[in-house]
Amino acid sequence: MNNRLLAPTFLFRFSAPLRFRKKIWSAQGADLEAAYTLPSFGELEGRPLFADVRAAWNATGMVFSAEVVGKKQAPWCRDSRLEDSDGFQVWIDSRDAHNIHRASRFCHRFAFLPAGGGRSLNEPVAAMASISRAKEEPKAVRPDQLKVFCKRNPDGYLLQAFIPTAAVTGFDPDEHPRLGFTYAVVDRELGWQTFSVGPEFPFVEDPSLWGSLELTNADAR
């Protein structure tokens, strides 16, 4: 008999607000206050938190920020191995469908790395990654559409990224003000920090395991 209890994050469908902001991106990246912090419901399972994750949106797109602390080793990153690299990944379903187990054309996976690009492999990387077993693919994204900014710190890094509206198939906040969503801060040294379920579940390919973001105009800045 298996007495193992189900993970608390598997028993609930989590939702969080994605707050509106008038200005979300500049040449210096994003400057989001603490009010834009996204939760990590892995706390319910006692998983460690090593990244401060924040996000905002407006008509131009969405911005994400992940500040990783507590590192003693340099991140391992390769632009040719997005899924295996240290960094920040987000999954977005512009239709917030939780009754499918294989990604539709409205499902996206974006990877942002603090390094791994350029000849010396020390430039940050932004790219769309594939979702395994997807039934359909979203529209292609040009390399110059995604923006990324990285600042190295003694014990980690600050990684910020901008995803324009044009890079998200079916993005329509008026008709679909909720997005299927999850994120993962992946680090070979520190582990995985996720929005809801952890890597023991196949959330990287199964949209039914994602949570939701509610687009809101409340307290717009």
Contacts in CASP RR format, 6 or more apart in sequence:
PFRMAT RR
TARGET T0000
AUTHOR 0000-0000-0000
METHOD contacts of the structure
MODEL  1
MNNRLLAPTFLFRFSAPLRFRKKIWSAQGADLEAAYTLPSFGELEGRPLF
ADVRAAWNATGMVFSAEVVGKKQAPWCRDSRLEDSDGFQVWIDSRDAHNI
HRASRFCHRFAFLPAGGGRSLNEPVAAMASISRAKEEPKAVRPDQLKVFC
KRNPDGYLLQAFIPTAAVTGFDPDEHPRLGFTYAVVDRELGWQTFSVGPE
FPFVEDPSLWGSLELTNADAR
7 45 0 8 1.000
7 197 0 8 1.000
7 198 0 8 1.000
7 200 0 8 1.000
7 201 0 8 1.000
8 44 0 8 1.000
8 45 0 8 1.000
9 41 0 8 1.000
9 42 0 8 1.000
9 44 0 8 1.000
9 45 0 8 1.000
9 196 0 8 1.000
9 197 0 8 1.000
9 198 0 8 1.000
10 197 0 8 1.000
10 201 0 8 1.000
10 209 0 8 1.000
12 41 0 8 1.000
12 196 0 8 1.000
13 98 0 8 1.000
13 211 0 8 1.000
13 212 0 8 1.000
14 39 0 8 1.000
14 41 0 8 1.000
14 195 0 8 1.000
14 196 0 8 1.000
14 211 0 8 1.000
14 212 0 8 1.000
15 178 0 8 1.000
15 211 0 8 1.000
15 212 0 8 1.000
15 213 0 8 1.000
15 214 0 8 1.000
16 38 0 8 1.000
16 39 0 8 1.000
16 195 0 8 1.000
16 212 0 8 1.000
16 213 0 8 1.000
16 214 0 8 1.000
17 213 0 8 1.000
17 214 0 8 1.000
17 216 0 8 1.000
17 218 0 8 1.000
18 55 0 8 1.000
18 56 0 8 1.000
18 57 0 8 1.000
18 62 0 8 1.000
18 179 0 8 1.000
18 181 0 8 1.000
18 213 0 8 1.000
18 214 0 8 1.000
18 215 0 8 1.000
18 216 0 8 1.000
19 35 0 8 1.000
19 36 0 8 1.000
19 55 0 8 1.000
19 56 0 8 1.000
19 57 0 8 1.000
19 216 0 8 1.000
19 218 0 8 1.000
19 219 0 8 1.000
19 220 0 8 1.000
20 56 0 8 1.000
20 57 0 8 1.000
20 58 0 8 1.000
20 215 0 8 1.000
20 216 0 8 1.000
20 217 0 8 1.000
20 218 0 8 1.000
20 220 0 8 1.000
20 221 0 8 1.000
21 32 0 8 1.000
21 36 0 8 1.000
21 56 0 8 1.000
21 57 0 8 1.000
21 58 0 8 1.000
21 63 0 8 1.000
21 220 0 8 1.000
21 221 0 8 1.000
22 58 0 8 1.000
22 220 0 8 1.000
22 221 0 8 1.000
23 58 0 8 1.000
23 221 0 8 1.000
24 30 0 8 1.000
24 32 0 8 1.000
24 56 0 8 1.000
24 57 0 8 1.000
24 58 0 8 1.000
24 60 0 8 1.000
24 61 0 8 1.000
24 62 0 8 1.000
24 63 0 8 1.000
24 162 0 8 1.000
25 60 0 8 1.000
25 63 0 8 1.000
25 147 0 8 1.000
25 162 0 8 1.000
28 149 0 8 1.000
29 63 0 8 1.000
29 147 0 8 1.000
29 149 0 8 1.000
29 160 0 8 1.000
29 162 0 8 1.000
30 54 0 8 1.000
30 56 0 8 1.000
30 63 0 8 1.000
30 64 0 8 1.000
30 65 0 8 1.000
30 149 0 8 1.000
30 160 0 8 1.000
30 162 0 8 1.000
32 54 0 8 1.000
32 55 0 8 1.000
32 56 0 8 1.000
32 63 0 8 1.000
32 65 0 8 1.000
34 54 0 8 1.000
35 219 0 8 1.000
36 54 0 8 1.000
36 55 0 8 1.000
36 56 0 8 1.000
36 65 0 8 1.000
37 52 0 8 1.000
37 53 0 8 1.000
37 54 0 8 1.000
38 53 0 8 1.000
38 54 0 8 1.000
38 55 0 8 1.000
38 183 0 8 1.000
38 195 0 8 1.000
39 195 0 8 1.000
40 47 0 8 1.000
40 49 0 8 1.000
40 51 0 8 1.000
40 53 0 8 1.000
40 193 0 8 1.000
40 194 0 8 1.000
40 195 0 8 1.000
41 195 0 8 1.000
41 196 0 8 1.000
42 193 0 8 1.000
42 194 0 8 1.000
42 196 0 8 1.000
42 198 0 8 1.000
43 49 0 8 1.000
47 192 0 8 1.000
47 193 0 8 1.000
47 194 0 8 1.000
47 198 0 8 1.000
48 190 0 8 1.000
48 191 0 8 1.000
48 193 0 8 1.000
49 193 0 8 1.000
50 68 0 8 1.000
50 69 0 8 1.000
50 70 0 8 1.000
50 185 0 8 1.000
50 187 0 8 1.000
50 190 0 8 1.000
50 191 0 8 1.000
50 193 0 8 1.000
51 66 0 8 1.000
51 67 0 8 1.000
51 68 0 8 1.000
51 69 0 8 1.000
51 88 0 8 1.000
51 185 0 8 1.000
51 193 0 8 1.000
52 65 0 8 1.000
52 66 0 8 1.000
52 67 0 8 1.000
52 69 0 8 1.000
53 64 0 8 1.000
53 65 0 8 1.000
53 66 0 8 1.000
53 88 0 8 1.000
53 183 0 8 1.000
53 185 0 8 1.000
53 193 0 8 1.000
54 64 0 8 1.000
54 65 0 8 1.000
54 66 0 8 1.000
55 62 0 8 1.000
55 63 0 8 1.000
55 64 0 8 1.000
55 65 0 8 1.000
55 213 0 8 1.000
56 62 0 8 1.000
56 63 0 8 1.000
57 63 0 8 1.000
57 173 0 8 1.000
57 215 0 8 1.000
59 165 0 8 1.000
59 173 0 8 1.000
60 164 0 8 1.000
60 165 0 8 1.000
61 162 0 8 1.000
61 163 0 8 1.000
61 164 0 8 1.000
61 165 0 8 1.000
61 168 0 8 1.000
61 171 0 8 1.000
62 92 0 8 1.000
62 162 0 8 1.000
62 163 0 8 1.000
62 168 0 8 1.000
63 160 0 8 1.000
63 161 0 8 1.000
63 162 0 8 1.000
63 163 0 8 1.000
64 88 0 8 1.000
64 90 0 8 1.000
64 112 0 8 1.000
64 160 0 8 1.000
64 161 0 8 1.000
64 163 0 8 1.000
64 183 0 8 1.000
65 158 0 8 1.000
65 159 0 8 1.000
65 160 0 8 1.000
65 161 0 8 1.000
66 87 0 8 1.000
66 88 0 8 1.000
66 112 0 8 1.000
66 158 0 8 1.000
66 159 0 8 1.000
66 160 0 8 1.000
66 185 0 8 1.000
67 157 0 8 1.000
67 158 0 8 1.000
67 159 0 8 1.000
68 87 0 8 1.000
68 114 0 8 1.000
68 156 0 8 1.000
68 157 0 8 1.000
68 158 0 8 1.000
68 159 0 8 1.000
68 185 0 8 1.000
68 187 0 8 1.000
68 190 0 8 1.000
69 153 0 8 1.000
69 155 0 8 1.000
69 156 0 8 1.000
70 155 0 8 1.000
70 156 0 8 1.000
70 190 0 8 1.000
71 155 0 8 1.000
71 156 0 8 1.000
71 157 0 8 1.000
71 187 0 8 1.000
71 189 0 8 1.000
71 190 0 8 1.000
72 155 0 8 1.000
72 189 0 8 1.000
73 188 0 8 1.000
73 189 0 8 1.000
74 115 0 8 1.000
75 85 0 8 1.000
75 86 0 8 1.000
75 87 0 8 1.000
75 113 0 8 1.000
75 114 0 8 1.000
75 115 0 8 1.000
75 156 0 8 1.000
75 157 0 8 1.000
75 187 0 8 1.000
75 188 0 8 1.000
76 85 0 8 1.000
76 86 0 8 1.000
76 188 0 8 1.000
77 85 0 8 1.000
77 86 0 8 1.000
77 87 0 8 1.000
77 113 0 8 1.000
77 114 0 8 1.000
77 115 0 8 1.000
77 116 0 8 1.000
77 117 0 8 1.000
77 121 0 8 1.000
77 125 0 8 1.000
78 84 0 8 1.000
78 85 0 8 1.000
78 116 0 8 1.000
78 117 0 8 1.000
78 121 0 8 1.000
79 113 0 8 1.000
79 116 0 8 1.000
79 117 0 8 1.000
79 118 0 8 1.000
79 121 0 8 1.000
79 125 0 8 1.000
79 127 0 8 1.000
82 111 0 8 1.000
82 113 0 8 1.000
82 125 0 8 1.000
82 127 0 8 1.000
82 129 0 8 1.000
83 111 0 8 1.000
83 129 0 8 1.000
83 204 0 8 1.000
85 111 0 8 1.000
85 113 0 8 1.000
85 116 0 8 1.000
85 125 0 8 1.000
85 186 0 8 1.000
86 113 0 8 1.000
86 114 0 8 1.000
86 186 0 8 1.000
86 187 0 8 1.000
86 188 0 8 1.000
86 189 0 8 1.000
87 111 0 8 1.000
87 112 0 8 1.000
87 113 0 8 1.000
87 114 0 8 1.000
87 159 0 8 1.000
87 185 0 8 1.000
87 186 0 8 1.000
87 187 0 8 1.000
88 111 0 8 1.000
88 112 0 8 1.000
88 113 0 8 1.000
88 159 0 8 1.000
88 161 0 8 1.000
88 183 0 8 1.000
88 184 0 8 1.000
88 185 0 8 1.000
88 186 0 8 1.000
89 109 0 8 1.000
89 110 0 8 1.000
89 111 0 8 1.000
89 112 0 8 1.000
89 129 0 8 1.000
89 183 0 8 1.000
89 184 0 8 1.000
89 186 0 8 1.000
90 109 0 8 1.000
90 110 0 8 1.000
90 112 0 8 1.000
90 163 0 8 1.000
90 181 0 8 1.000
90 182 0 8 1.000
90 183 0 8 1.000
91 107 0 8 1.000
91 108 0 8 1.000
91 109 0 8 1.000
91 110 0 8 1.000
91 131 0 8 1.000
91 180 0 8 1.000
91 181 0 8 1.000
91 182 0 8 1.000
91 183 0 8 1.000
91 203 0 8 1.000
91 204 0 8 1.000
91 207 0 8 1.000
91 210 0 8 1.000
92 107 0 8 1.000
92 108 0 8 1.000
92 110 0 8 1.000
92 163 0 8 1.000
92 168 0 8 1.000
92 179 0 8 1.000
92 180 0 8 1.000
92 181 0 8 1.000
93 103 0 8 1.000
93 104 0 8 1.000
93 106 0 8 1.000
93 107 0 8 1.000
93 108 0 8 1.000
93 179 0 8 1.000
93 180 0 8 1.000
93 181 0 8 1.000
93 207 0 8 1.000
93 210 0 8 1.000
94 106 0 8 1.000
94 108 0 8 1.000
94 168 0 8 1.000
94 169 0 8 1.000
94 170 0 8 1.000
94 171 0 8 1.000
94 172 0 8 1.000
94 176 0 8 1.000
94 179 0 8 1.000
94 180 0 8 1.000
95 104 0 8 1.000
95 106 0 8 1.000
95 170 0 8 1.000
95 176 0 8 1.000
95 180 0 8 1.000
96 176 0 8 1.000
96 178 0 8 1.000
96 179 0 8 1.000
96 180 0 8 1.000
96 212 0 8 1.000
97 104 0 8 1.000
97 106 0 8 1.000
97 180 0 8 1.000
97 207 0 8 1.000
98 180 0 8 1.000
98 207 0 8 1.000
98 208 0 8 1.000
98 210 0 8 1.000
98 211 0 8 1.000
99 208 0 8 1.000
100 207 0 8 1.000
100 208 0 8 1.000
101 206 0 8 1.000
101 207 0 8 1.000
101 208 0 8 1.000
102 133 0 8 1.000
102 134 0 8 1.000
102 135 0 8 1.000
102 205 0 8 1.000
102 206 0 8 1.000
102 207 0 8 1.000
103 131 0 8 1.000
103 133 0 8 1.000
103 134 0 8 1.000
103 135 0 8 1.000
103 136 0 8 1.000
103 205 0 8 1.000
103 207 0 8 1.000
104 134 0 8 1.000
104 135 0 8 1.000
104 136 0 8 1.000
104 207 0 8 1.000
105 135 0 8 1.000
105 136 0 8 1.000
105 137 0 8 1.000
105 138 0 8 1.000
105 139 0 8 1.000
105 169 0 8 1.000
106 138 0 8 1.000
106 169 0 8 1.000
106 170 0 8 1.000
107 131 0 8 1.000
107 134 0 8 1.000
107 138 0 8 1.000
107 207 0 8 1.000
108 128 0 8 1.000
108 131 0 8 1.000
108 138 0 8 1.000
108 167 0 8 1.000
108 168 0 8 1.000
108 169 0 8 1.000
109 128 0 8 1.000
109 129 0 8 1.000
109 130 0 8 1.000
109 131 0 8 1.000
109 204 0 8 1.000
110 126 0 8 1.000
110 127 0 8 1.000
110 128 0 8 1.000
110 129 0 8 1.000
110 146 0 8 1.000
110 161 0 8 1.000
110 163 0 8 1.000
111 125 0 8 1.000
111 126 0 8 1.000
111 127 0 8 1.000
111 128 0 8 1.000
111 129 0 8 1.000
112 124 0 8 1.000
112 125 0 8 1.000
112 126 0 8 1.000
112 146 0 8 1.000
112 148 0 8 1.000
112 159 0 8 1.000
112 161 0 8 1.000
113 124 0 8 1.000
113 125 0 8 1.000
113 126 0 8 1.000
113 159 0 8 1.000
114 124 0 8 1.000
114 150 0 8 1.000
114 152 0 8 1.000
114 157 0 8 1.000
114 159 0 8 1.000
115 121 0 8 1.000
115 122 0 8 1.000
115 123 0 8 1.000
115 124 0 8 1.000
115 125 0 8 1.000
115 150 0 8 1.000
116 122 0 8 1.000
116 123 0 8 1.000
116 124 0 8 1.000
116 125 0 8 1.000
117 123 0 8 1.000
117 124 0 8 1.000
117 125 0 8 1.000
124 148 0 8 1.000
124 149 0 8 1.000
124 150 0 8 1.000
124 159 0 8 1.000
125 148 0 8 1.000
126 143 0 8 1.000
126 146 0 8 1.000
126 147 0 8 1.000
126 148 0 8 1.000
126 161 0 8 1.000
127 143 0 8 1.000
127 146 0 8 1.000
128 138 0 8 1.000
128 140 0 8 1.000
128 141 0 8 1.000
128 146 0 8 1.000
128 167 0 8 1.000
130 137 0 8 1.000
131 204 0 8 1.000
131 205 0 8 1.000
132 204 0 8 1.000
132 205 0 8 1.000
133 205 0 8 1.000
134 205 0 8 1.000
138 168 0 8 1.000
138 169 0 8 1.000
139 169 0 8 1.000
141 167 0 8 1.000
145 164 0 8 1.000
145 166 0 8 1.000
145 167 0 8 1.000
146 161 0 8 1.000
146 162 0 8 1.000
146 163 0 8 1.000
146 164 0 8 1.000
146 167 0 8 1.000
147 161 0 8 1.000
147 162 0 8 1.000
148 159 0 8 1.000
148 160 0 8 1.000
148 161 0 8 1.000
148 162 0 8 1.000
149 159 0 8 1.000
149 160 0 8 1.000
149 161 0 8 1.000
150 157 0 8 1.000
150 158 0 8 1.000
150 159 0 8 1.000
150 160 0 8 1.000
151 157 0 8 1.000
151 158 0 8 1.000
165 171 0 8 1.000
170 176 0 8 1.000
173 215 0 8 1.000
177 214 0 8 1.000
177 215 0 8 1.000
178 212 0 8 1.000
178 213 0 8 1.000
178 214 0 8 1.000
178 215 0 8 1.000
179 212 0 8 1.000
179 213 0 8 1.000
179 215 0 8 1.000
180 207 0 8 1.000
180 210 0 8 1.000
180 211 0 8 1.000
180 212 0 8 1.000
180 213 0 8 1.000
181 195 0 8 1.000
181 210 0 8 1.000
181 211 0 8 1.000
181 212 0 8 1.000
181 213 0 8 1.000
182 194 0 8 1.000
182 195 0 8 1.000
182 196 0 8 1.000
182 197 0 8 1.000
182 203 0 8 1.000
182 209 0 8 1.000
182 210 0 8 1.000
182 211 0 8 1.000
183 194 0 8 1.000
183 195 0 8 1.000
184 192 0 8 1.000
184 193 0 8 1.000
184 194 0 8 1.000
184 195 0 8 1.000
184 198 0 8 1.000
184 199 0 8 1.000
184 204 0 8 1.000
185 192 0 8 1.000
185 193 0 8 1.000
185 194 0 8 1.000
186 192 0 8 1.000
192 198 0 8 1.000
192 199 0 8 1.000
194 203 0 8 1.000
195 210 0 8 1.000
195 211 0 8 1.000
196 203 0 8 1.000
196 209 0 8 1.000
196 210 0 8 1.000
196 211 0 8 1.000
197 203 0 8 1.000
197 209 0 8 1.000
201 209 0 8 1.000
202 209 0 8 1.000
203 209 0 8 1.000
203 210 0 8 1.000
END
